[in-house]
Amino acid sequence: MSKVYFSNVIGIGAMAPSFYADKMIILFKSDAPDELKEYCIIHEQNELNGEILVGDLFKIGESEYKVTAVGSAVNQNLGALGHITIRFNGNTEADLPGTLCLEDKEIKEITEGDILQIVR
């Protein structure tokens, strides 16, 4: 397996877990604007080593989710800002350019120290 993306979670915004019910999380690097941090999963390493493709595996700690759709701005936004929205809905087309869709599975509770990876 090759590693397409790697980062680590360093903070969980107070409102971020409230999006689990909507099958959604928002990622942002540690330099996110303060007014957005409370809604985001904050991470710091943000190593994008290629283009994310449908069929890749997104790993949160030990949990794995198959990528089902990649919005047209996902690779650019993740690489430049560390910012994307992730939907756990199984859609085969992203509803917004900055959205990454994963298979429709329960979201594992994300905690500080979790490793985020995309592998192929």
N, CA, C and O atoms as a GROMACS GRO file, in nm:
protein
  480
    1MET      N    1   0.083  -0.120   0.000
    1MET     CA    2   0.000   0.000   0.000
    1MET      C    3   0.087   0.125   0.000
    1MET      O    4   0.188   0.130   0.069
    2SER      N    5   0.047   0.223  -0.077
    2SER     CA    6   0.119   0.350  -0.076
    2SER      C    7   0.038   0.452   0.003
    2SER      O    8  -0.085   0.450   0.002
    3LYS      N    9   0.108   0.542   0.071
    3LYS     CA   10   0.045   0.644   0.153
    3LYS      C   11   0.025   0.770   0.069
    3LYS      O   12   0.121   0.832   0.025
    4VAL      N   13  -0.100   0.806   0.046
    4VAL     CA   14  -0.135   0.923  -0.032
    4VAL      C   15  -0.143   1.046   0.059
    4VAL      O   16  -0.110   1.157   0.018
    5TYR      N   17  -0.187   1.025   0.182
    5TYR     CA   18  -0.206   1.137   0.275
    5TYR      C   19  -0.177   1.091   0.416
    5TYR      O   20  -0.202   0.976   0.453
    6PHE      N   21  -0.123   1.184   0.497
    6PHE     CA   22  -0.093   1.155   0.637
    6PHE      C   23  -0.105   1.283   0.718
    6PHE      O   24  -0.057   1.388   0.676
    7SER      N   25  -0.168   1.274   0.833
    7SER     CA   26  -0.173   1.384   0.929
    7SER      C   27  -0.207   1.327   1.066
    7SER      O   28  -0.238   1.209   1.079
    8ASN      N   29  -0.201   1.412   1.167
    8ASN     CA   30  -0.238   1.369   1.301
    8ASN      C   31  -0.328   1.473   1.366
    8ASN      O   32  -0.310   1.593   1.346
    9VAL      N   33  -0.424   1.424   1.442
    9VAL     CA   34  -0.523   1.510   1.507
    9VAL      C   35  -0.461   1.570   1.633
    9VAL      O   36  -0.408   1.499   1.718
   10ILE      N   37  -0.469   1.704   1.643
   10ILE     CA   38  -0.415   1.770   1.762
   10ILE      C   39  -0.523   1.842   1.842
   10ILE      O   40  -0.496   1.894   1.950
   11GLY      N   41  -0.645   1.846   1.790
   11GLY     CA   42  -0.753   1.910   1.863
   11GLY      C   43  -0.888   1.878   1.804
   11GLY      O   44  -0.901   1.850   1.684
   12ILE      N   45  -0.989   1.883   1.890
   12ILE     CA   46  -1.127   1.859   1.848
   12ILE      C   47  -1.207   1.981   1.892
   12ILE      O   48  -1.220   2.008   2.011
   13GLY      N   49  -1.260   2.054   1.796
   13GLY     CA   50  -1.343   2.170   1.829
   13GLY      C   51  -1.465   2.127   1.909
   13GLY      O   52  -1.517   2.017   1.890
   14ALA      N   53  -1.509   2.212   1.999
   14ALA     CA   54  -1.621   2.179   2.088
   14ALA      C   55  -1.747   2.136   2.011
   14ALA      O   56  -1.822   2.051   2.059
   15MET      N   57  -1.770   2.195   1.895
   15MET     CA   58  -1.891   2.164   1.816
   15MET      C   59  -1.868   2.054   1.713
   15MET      O   60  -1.964   2.005   1.653
   16ALA      N   61  -1.744   2.013   1.690
   16ALA     CA   62  -1.713   1.915   1.585
   16ALA      C   63  -1.791   1.784   1.599
   16ALA      O   64  -1.845   1.736   1.499
   17PRO      N   65  -1.799   1.724   1.719
   17PRO     CA   66  -1.874   1.598   1.729
   17PRO      C   67  -2.023   1.610   1.700
   17PRO      O   68  -2.089   1.511   1.670
   18SER      N   69  -2.078   1.732   1.707
   18SER     CA   70  -2.221   1.748   1.678
   18SER      C   71  -2.252   1.719   1.531
   18SER      O   72  -2.368   1.694   1.497
   19PHE      N   73  -2.152   1.722   1.445
   19PHE     CA   74  -2.172   1.691   1.303
   19PHE      C   75  -2.179   1.541   1.275
   19PHE      O   76  -2.220   1.500   1.166
   20TYR      N   77  -2.140   1.458   1.372
   20TYR     CA   78  -2.145   1.312   1.352
   20TYR      C   79  -2.286   1.267   1.313
   20TYR      O   80  -2.302   1.180   1.228
   21ALA      N   81  -2.387   1.327   1.375
   21ALA     CA   82  -2.526   1.288   1.347
   21ALA      C   83  -2.562   1.313   1.201
   21ALA      O   84  -2.648   1.245   1.144
   22ASP      N   85  -2.496   1.412   1.140
   22ASP     CA   86  -2.518   1.443   0.998
   22ASP      C   87  -2.420   1.367   0.908
   22ASP      O   88  -2.412   1.394   0.788
   23LYS      N   89  -2.346   1.272   0.968
   23LYS     CA   90  -2.247   1.192   0.895
   23LYS      C   91  -2.143   1.280   0.826
   23LYS      O   92  -2.114   1.265   0.708
   24MET      N   93  -2.088   1.375   0.905
   24MET     CA   94  -1.998   1.472   0.848
   24MET      C   95  -1.893   1.515   0.951
   24MET      O   96  -1.921   1.523   1.071
   25ILE      N   97  -1.770   1.542   0.902
   25ILE     CA   98  -1.668   1.608   0.982
   25ILE      C   99  -1.601   1.713   0.894
   25ILE      O  100  -1.604   1.705   0.771
   26ILE      N  101  -1.541   1.811   0.959
   26ILE     CA  102  -1.469   1.916   0.887
   26ILE      C  103  -1.324   1.913   0.936
   26ILE      O  104  -1.298   1.925   1.055
   27LEU      N  105  -1.232   1.898   0.843
   27LEU     CA  106  -1.089   1.900   0.877
   27LEU      C  107  -1.032   2.038   0.848
   27LEU      O  108  -1.069   2.102   0.750
   28PHE      N  109  -0.941   2.082   0.934
   28PHE     CA  110  -0.867   2.206   0.909
   28PHE      C  111  -0.734   2.195   0.981
   28PHE      O  112  -0.725   2.141   1.091
   29LYS      N  113  -0.629   2.247   0.916
   29LYS     CA  114  -0.497   2.252   0.978
   29LYS      C  115  -0.500   2.345   1.098
   29LYS      O  116  -0.595   2.422   1.118
   30SER      N  117  -0.396   2.336   1.179
   30SER     CA  118  -0.388   2.412   1.304
   30SER      C  119  -0.391   2.563   1.284
   30SER      O  120  -0.416   2.636   1.380
   31ASP      N  121  -0.367   2.610   1.163
   31ASP     CA  122  -0.372   2.754   1.139
   31ASP      C  123  -0.511   2.801   1.093
   31ASP      O  124  -0.525   2.907   1.033
   32ALA      N  125  -0.613   2.720   1.122
   32ALA     CA  126  -0.750   2.758   1.088
   32ALA      C  127  -0.788   2.889   1.158
   32ALA      O  128  -0.738   2.916   1.268
   33PRO      N  129  -0.874   2.968   1.097
   33PRO     CA  130  -0.922   3.088   1.165
   33PRO      C  131  -0.990   3.050   1.298
   33PRO      O  132  -1.061   2.951   1.305
   34ASP      N  133  -0.966   3.130   1.401
   34ASP     CA  134  -1.019   3.099   1.533
   34ASP      C  135  -1.170   3.078   1.533
   34ASP      O  136  -1.222   2.993   1.606
   35GLU      N  137  -1.242   3.156   1.452
   35GLU     CA  138  -1.388   3.144   1.451
   35GLU      C  139  -1.437   3.012   1.390
   35GLU      O  140  -1.554   2.977   1.406
   36LEU      N  141  -1.350   2.939   1.322
   36LEU     CA  142  -1.388   2.810   1.263
   36LEU      C  143  -1.341   2.691   1.346
   36LEU      O  144  -1.398   2.582   1.333
   37LYS      N  145  -1.240   2.709   1.428
   37LYS     CA  146  -1.180   2.596   1.500
   37LYS      C  147  -1.279   2.516   1.583
   37LYS      O  148  -1.265   2.394   1.593
   38GLU      N  149  -1.379   2.581   1.642
   38GLU     CA  150  -1.470   2.508   1.728
   38GLU      C  151  -1.556   2.407   1.650
   38GLU      O  152  -1.618   2.319   1.710
   39TYR      N  153  -1.560   2.419   1.518
   39TYR     CA  154  -1.640   2.328   1.434
   39TYR      C  155  -1.557   2.219   1.366
   39TYR      O  156  -1.611   2.135   1.295
   40CYS      N  157  -1.426   2.221   1.388
   40CYS     CA  158  -1.336   2.139   1.308
   40CYS      C  159  -1.257   2.036   1.388
   40CYS      O  160  -1.238   2.048   1.509
   41ILE      N  161  -1.213   1.934   1.316
   41ILE     CA  162  -1.110   1.843   1.362
   41ILE      C  163  -0.979   1.909   1.320
   41ILE      O  164  -0.955   1.928   1.201
   42ILE      N  165  -0.895   1.944   1.416
   42ILE     CA  166  -0.773   2.018   1.389
   42ILE      C  167  -0.656   1.921   1.380
   42ILE      O  168  -0.639   1.834   1.466
   43HIS      N  169  -0.576   1.936   1.274
   43HIS     CA  170  -0.462   1.846   1.252
   43HIS      C  171  -0.342   1.929   1.214
   43HIS      O  172  -0.354   2.048   1.185
   44GLU      N  173  -0.221   1.864   1.213
   44GLU     CA  174  -0.102   1.947   1.190
   44GLU      C  175  -0.006   1.903   1.082
   44GLU      O  176   0.057   1.990   1.021
   45GLN      N  177   0.012   1.777   1.054
   45GLN     CA  178   0.119   1.741   0.959
   45GLN      C  179   0.080   1.762   0.813
   45GLN      O  180   0.157   1.820   0.736
   46ASN      N  181  -0.038   1.716   0.774
   46ASN     CA  182  -0.094   1.745   0.643
   46ASN      C  183  -0.001   1.716   0.525
   46ASN      O  184   0.031   1.805   0.447
   47GLU      N  185   0.042   1.591   0.513
   47GLU     CA  186   0.129   1.549   0.403
   47GLU      C  187   0.046   1.485   0.292
   47GLU      O  188  -0.001   1.372   0.307
   48LEU      N  189   0.028   1.556   0.182
   48LEU     CA  190  -0.043   1.504   0.066
   48LEU      C  191   0.061   1.465  -0.038
   48LEU      O  192   0.132   1.551  -0.090
   49ASN      N  193   0.068   1.336  -0.069
   49ASN     CA  194   0.173   1.283  -0.157
   49ASN      C  195   0.118   1.230  -0.288
   49ASN      O  196   0.171   1.134  -0.344
   50GLY      N  197   0.013   1.292  -0.338
   50GLY     CA  198  -0.049   1.246  -0.463
   50GLY      C  199  -0.195   1.283  -0.461
   50GLY      O  200  -0.244   1.345  -0.367
   51GLU      N  201  -0.263   1.246  -0.567
   51GLU     CA  202  -0.405   1.278  -0.580
   51GLU      C  203  -0.491   1.173  -0.515
   51GLU      O  204  -0.468   1.053  -0.534
   52ILE      N  205  -0.590   1.215  -0.437
   52ILE     CA  206  -0.686   1.123  -0.376
   52ILE      C  207  -0.782   1.076  -0.484
   52ILE      O  208  -0.832   1.156  -0.563
   53LEU      N  209  -0.806   0.945  -0.488
   53LEU     CA  210  -0.890   0.886  -0.592
   53LEU      C  211  -1.000   0.800  -0.531
   53LEU      O  212  -0.986   0.748  -0.420
   54VAL      N  213  -1.110   0.786  -0.604
   54VAL     CA  214  -1.215   0.693  -0.565
   54VAL      C  215  -1.153   0.554  -0.550
   54VAL      O  216  -1.074   0.511  -0.634
   55GLY      N  217  -1.189   0.485  -0.443
   55GLY     CA  218  -1.135   0.352  -0.416
   55GLY      C  219  -1.023   0.353  -0.313
   55GLY      O  220  -0.993   0.248  -0.255
   56ASP      N  221  -0.961   0.469  -0.288
   56ASP     CA  222  -0.861   0.479  -0.181
   56ASP      C  223  -0.928   0.450  -0.047
   56ASP      O  224  -1.050   0.454  -0.036
   57LEU      N  225  -0.847   0.421   0.054
   57LEU     CA  226  -0.898   0.400   0.189
   57LEU      C  227  -0.858   0.517   0.277
   57LEU      O  228  -0.741   0.554   0.285
   58PHE      N  229  -0.957   0.576   0.344
   58PHE     CA  230  -0.933   0.681   0.442
   58PHE      C  231  -0.934   0.615   0.578
   58PHE      O  232  -1.033   0.551   0.616
   59LYS      N  233  -0.826   0.629   0.651
   59LYS     CA  234  -0.814   0.566   0.783
   59LYS      C  235  -0.813   0.673   0.891
   59LYS      O  236  -0.740   0.772   0.883
   60ILE      N  237  -0.895   0.650   0.992
   60ILE     CA  238  -0.897   0.733   1.112
   60ILE      C  239  -0.860   0.638   1.226
   60ILE      O  240  -0.941   0.556   1.268
   61GLY      N  241  -0.738   0.649   1.275
   61GLY     CA  242  -0.691   0.551   1.372
   61GLY      C  243  -0.695   0.414   1.307
   61GLY      O  244  -0.633   0.391   1.203
   62GLU      N  245  -0.768   0.322   1.368
   62GLU     CA  246  -0.780   0.185   1.315
   62GLU      C  247  -0.902   0.166   1.224
   62GLU      O  248  -0.914   0.060   1.162
   63SER      N  249  -0.989   0.262   1.215
   63SER     CA  250  -1.109   0.251   1.131
   63SER      C  251  -1.077   0.287   0.986
   63SER      O  252  -0.997   0.377   0.960
   64GLU      N  253  -1.140   0.215   0.893
   64GLU     CA  254  -1.116   0.237   0.751
   64GLU      C  255  -1.247   0.265   0.679
   64GLU      O  256  -1.350   0.204   0.707
   65TYR      N  257  -1.240   0.358   0.584
   65TYR     CA  258  -1.357   0.398   0.505
   65TYR      C  259  -1.314   0.411   0.360
   65TYR      O  260  -1.215   0.478   0.330
   66LYS      N  261  -1.387   0.348   0.271
   66LYS     CA  262  -1.356   0.356   0.128
   66LYS      C  263  -1.400   0.492   0.073
   66LYS      O  264  -1.511   0.538   0.102
   67VAL      N  265  -1.314   0.555  -0.007
   67VAL     CA  266  -1.347   0.681  -0.073
   67VAL      C  267  -1.443   0.651  -0.188
   67VAL      O  268  -1.414   0.568  -0.274
   68THR      N  269  -1.558   0.719  -0.189
   68THR     CA  270  -1.659   0.695  -0.293
   68THR      C  271  -1.673   0.812  -0.391
   68THR      O  272  -1.723   0.793  -0.502
   69ALA      N  273  -1.629   0.932  -0.352
   69ALA     CA  274  -1.632   1.049  -0.442
   69ALA      C  275  -1.532   1.154  -0.392
   69ALA      O  276  -1.512   1.170  -0.272
   70VAL      N  277  -1.472   1.223  -0.486
   70VAL     CA  278  -1.372   1.327  -0.456
   70VAL      C  279  -1.415   1.455  -0.525
   70VAL      O  280  -1.415   1.463  -0.648
   71GLY      N  281  -1.452   1.556  -0.447
   71GLY     CA  282  -1.491   1.685  -0.503
   71GLY      C  283  -1.376   1.747  -0.581
   71GLY      O  284  -1.259   1.719  -0.554
   72SER      N  285  -1.409   1.832  -0.677
   72SER     CA  286  -1.308   1.887  -0.768
   72SER      C  287  -1.202   1.973  -0.698
   72SER      O  288  -1.095   1.993  -0.755
   73ALA      N  289  -1.229   2.023  -0.578
   73ALA     CA  290  -1.132   2.107  -0.507
   73ALA      C  291  -1.067   2.035  -0.387
   73ALA      O  292  -0.987   2.096  -0.316
   74VAL      N  293  -1.100   1.909  -0.365
   74VAL     CA  294  -1.050   1.838  -0.246
   74VAL      C  295  -0.898   1.834  -0.243
   74VAL      O  296  -0.838   1.871  -0.142
   75ASN      N  297  -0.836   1.790  -0.349
   75ASN     CA  298  -0.690   1.775  -0.348
   75ASN      C  299  -0.621   1.910  -0.329
   75ASN      O  300  -0.526   1.920  -0.252
   76GLN      N  301  -0.668   2.012  -0.397
   76GLN     CA  302  -0.610   2.146  -0.384
   76GLN      C  303  -0.631   2.201  -0.243
   76GLN      O  304  -0.537   2.250  -0.181
   77ASN      N  305  -0.753   2.192  -0.190
   77ASN     CA  306  -0.783   2.247  -0.058
   77ASN      C  307  -0.711   2.173   0.054
   77ASN      O  308  -0.661   2.234   0.148
   78LEU      N  309  -0.705   2.042   0.042
   78LEU     CA  310  -0.635   1.964   0.145
   78LEU      C  311  -0.486   1.995   0.143
   78LEU      O  312  -0.425   2.015   0.248
   79GLY      N  313  -0.429   1.999   0.024
   79GLY     CA  314  -0.286   2.026   0.013
   79GLY      C  315  -0.248   2.166   0.060
   79GLY      O  316  -0.147   2.183   0.129
   80ALA      N  317  -0.328   2.266   0.023
   80ALA     CA  318  -0.294   2.406   0.053
   80ALA      C  319  -0.337   2.449   0.193
   80ALA      O  320  -0.264   2.521   0.262
   81LEU      N  321  -0.456   2.407   0.234
   81LEU     CA  322  -0.515   2.457   0.359
   81LEU      C  323  -0.534   2.350   0.465
   81LEU      O  324  -0.558   2.381   0.582
   82GLY      N  325  -0.524   2.223   0.425
   82GLY     CA  326  -0.558   2.116   0.519
   82GLY      C  327  -0.706   2.118   0.552
   82GLY      O  328  -0.746   2.073   0.660
   83HIS      N  329  -0.787   2.169   0.462
   83HIS     CA  330  -0.930   2.190   0.489
   83HIS      C  331  -1.017   2.122   0.386
   83HIS      O  332  -1.012   2.153   0.267
   84ILE      N  333  -1.098   2.028   0.433
   84ILE     CA  334  -1.203   1.966   0.351
   84ILE      C  335  -1.318   1.925   0.443
   84ILE      O  336  -1.302   1.916   0.565
   85THR      N  337  -1.431   1.902   0.381
   85THR     CA  338  -1.545   1.843   0.451
   85THR      C  339  -1.550   1.696   0.410
   85THR      O  340  -1.534   1.663   0.293
   86ILE      N  341  -1.572   1.610   0.507
   86ILE     CA  342  -1.583   1.467   0.480
   86ILE      C  343  -1.724   1.424   0.514
   86ILE      O  344  -1.773   1.447   0.624
   87ARG      N  345  -1.789   1.360   0.416
   87ARG     CA  346  -1.924   1.307   0.434
   87ARG      C  347  -1.917   1.155   0.430
   87ARG      O  348  -1.858   1.096   0.340
   88PHE      N  349  -1.978   1.093   0.529
   88PHE     CA  350  -1.982   0.947   0.541
   88PHE      C  351  -2.118   0.900   0.489
   88PHE      O  352  -2.197   0.843   0.564
   89ASN      N  353  -2.143   0.925   0.360
   89ASN     CA  354  -2.276   0.900   0.303
   89ASN      C  355  -2.276   0.803   0.185
   89ASN      O  356  -2.383   0.766   0.136
   90GLY      N  357  -2.160   0.761   0.140
   90GLY     CA  358  -2.153   0.667   0.029
   90GLY      C  359  -2.186   0.725  -0.108
   90GLY      O  360  -2.195   0.651  -0.205
   91ASN      N  361  -2.205   0.856  -0.116
   91ASN     CA  362  -2.238   0.916  -0.246
   91ASN      C  363  -2.125   0.895  -0.347
   91ASN      O  364  -2.007   0.893  -0.311
   92THR      N  365  -2.163   0.879  -0.473
   92THR     CA  366  -2.064   0.862  -0.579
   92THR      C  367  -2.034   0.993  -0.650
   92THR      O  368  -1.950   0.996  -0.741
   93GLU      N  369  -2.101   1.101  -0.610
   93GLU     CA  370  -2.070   1.236  -0.658
   93GLU      C  371  -2.073   1.329  -0.537
   93GLU      O  372  -2.167   1.326  -0.458
   94ALA      N  373  -1.970   1.412  -0.524
   94ALA     CA  374  -1.965   1.508  -0.414
   94ALA      C  375  -2.060   1.623  -0.443
   94ALA      O  376  -2.067   1.672  -0.556
   95ASP      N  377  -2.134   1.666  -0.341
   95ASP     CA  378  -2.229   1.774  -0.361
   95ASP      C  379  -2.163   1.911  -0.367
   95ASP      O  380  -2.220   2.006  -0.422
   96LEU      N  381  -2.041   1.924  -0.311
   96LEU     CA  382  -1.966   2.049  -0.316
   96LEU      C  383  -1.821   2.020  -0.355
   96LEU      O  384  -1.772   1.911  -0.328
   97PRO      N  385  -1.753   2.115  -0.418
   97PRO     CA  386  -1.616   2.090  -0.465
   97PRO      C  387  -1.517   2.050  -0.355
   97PRO      O  388  -1.422   1.976  -0.382
   98GLY      N  389  -1.536   2.097  -0.232
   98GLY     CA  390  -1.444   2.067  -0.123
   98GLY      C  391  -1.485   1.950  -0.037
   98GLY      O  392  -1.438   1.936   0.076
   99THR      N  393  -1.572   1.864  -0.090
   99THR     CA  394  -1.624   1.750  -0.013
   99THR      C  395  -1.563   1.619  -0.062
   99THR      O  396  -1.556   1.592  -0.181
  100LEU      N  397  -1.520   1.539   0.036
  100LEU     CA  398  -1.472   1.403   0.012
  100LEU      C  399  -1.578   1.309   0.068
  100LEU      O  400  -1.611   1.317   0.187
  101CYS      N  401  -1.631   1.221  -0.016
  101CYS     CA  402  -1.734   1.127   0.028
  101CYS      C  403  -1.671   0.992   0.057
  101CYS      O  404  -1.589   0.941  -0.020
  102LEU      N  405  -1.711   0.935   0.170
  102LEU     CA  406  -1.666   0.803   0.212
  102LEU      C  407  -1.785   0.711   0.223
  102LEU      O  408  -1.900   0.756   0.223
  103GLU      N  409  -1.757   0.582   0.233
  103GLU     CA  410  -1.867   0.487   0.243
  103GLU      C  411  -1.956   0.519   0.364
  103GLU      O  412  -1.911   0.579   0.461
  104ASP      N  413  -2.080   0.478   0.354
  104ASP     CA  414  -2.181   0.504   0.456
  104ASP      C  415  -2.161   0.408   0.574
  104ASP      O  416  -2.219   0.300   0.579
  105LYS      N  417  -2.077   0.452   0.667
  105LYS     CA  418  -2.050   0.376   0.789
  105LYS      C  419  -2.053   0.471   0.907
  105LYS      O  420  -2.037   0.592   0.892
  106GLU      N  421  -2.073   0.415   1.025
  106GLU     CA  422  -2.071   0.495   1.146
  106GLU      C  423  -1.934   0.561   1.163
  106GLU      O  424  -1.830   0.500   1.137
  107ILE      N  425  -1.935   0.685   1.205
  107ILE     CA  426  -1.810   0.758   1.228
  107ILE      C  427  -1.754   0.718   1.364
  107ILE      O  428  -1.821   0.730   1.467
  108LYS      N  429  -1.632   0.671   1.362
  108LYS     CA  430  -1.562   0.641   1.486
  108LYS      C  431  -1.536   0.774   1.556
  108LYS      O  432  -1.501   0.872   1.492
  109GLU      N  433  -1.553   0.777   1.689
  109GLU     CA  434  -1.522   0.900   1.761
  109GLU      C  435  -1.375   0.935   1.740
  109GLU      O  436  -1.287   0.852   1.761
  110ILE      N  437  -1.350   1.055   1.699
  110ILE     CA  438  -1.215   1.100   1.669
  110ILE      C  439  -1.158   1.166   1.795
  110ILE      O  440  -1.226   1.246   1.860
  111THR      N  441  -1.034   1.132   1.828
  111THR     CA  442  -0.972   1.186   1.948
  111THR      C  443  -0.835   1.244   1.915
  111THR      O  444  -0.775   1.210   1.813
  112GLU      N  445  -0.788   1.332   2.001
  112GLU     CA  446  -0.653   1.387   1.984
  112GLU      C  447  -0.554   1.272   1.979
  112GLU      O  448  -0.564   1.176   2.055
  113GLY      N  449  -0.458   1.282   1.889
  113GLY     CA  450  -0.358   1.178   1.872
  113GLY      C  451  -0.391   1.079   1.763
  113GLY      O  452  -0.303   1.004   1.719
  114ASP      N  453  -0.517   1.075   1.717
  114ASP     CA  454  -0.553   0.984   1.606
  114ASP      C  455  -0.472   1.022   1.482
  114ASP      O  456  -0.445   1.139   1.456
  115ILE      N  457  -0.434   0.920   1.407
  115ILE     CA  458  -0.365   0.938   1.280
  115ILE      C  459  -0.469   0.934   1.168
  115ILE      O  460  -0.555   0.846   1.165
  116LEU      N  461  -0.459   1.029   1.077
  116LEU     CA  462  -0.544   1.032   0.957
  116LEU      C  463  -0.456   0.993   0.840
  116LEU      O  464  -0.350   1.051   0.818
  117GLN      N  465  -0.501   0.893   0.763
  117GLN     CA  466  -0.424   0.847   0.648
  117GLN      C  467  -0.517   0.815   0.532
  117GLN      O  468  -0.631   0.774   0.552
  118ILE      N  469  -0.466   0.836   0.414
  118ILE     CA  470  -0.533   0.782   0.294
  118ILE      C  471  -0.430   0.694   0.226
  118ILE      O  472  -0.319   0.738   0.196
  119VAL      N  473  -0.469   0.570   0.204
  119VAL     CA  474  -0.377   0.473   0.143
  119VAL      C  475  -0.441   0.412   0.020
  119VAL      O  476  -0.563   0.410   0.004
  120ARG      N  477  -0.354   0.363  -0.067
  120ARG     CA  478  -0.397   0.299  -0.191
  120ARG      C  479  -0.328   0.166  -0.202
  120ARG      O  480  -0.348   0.093  -0.299
   0.00000   0.00000   0.00000
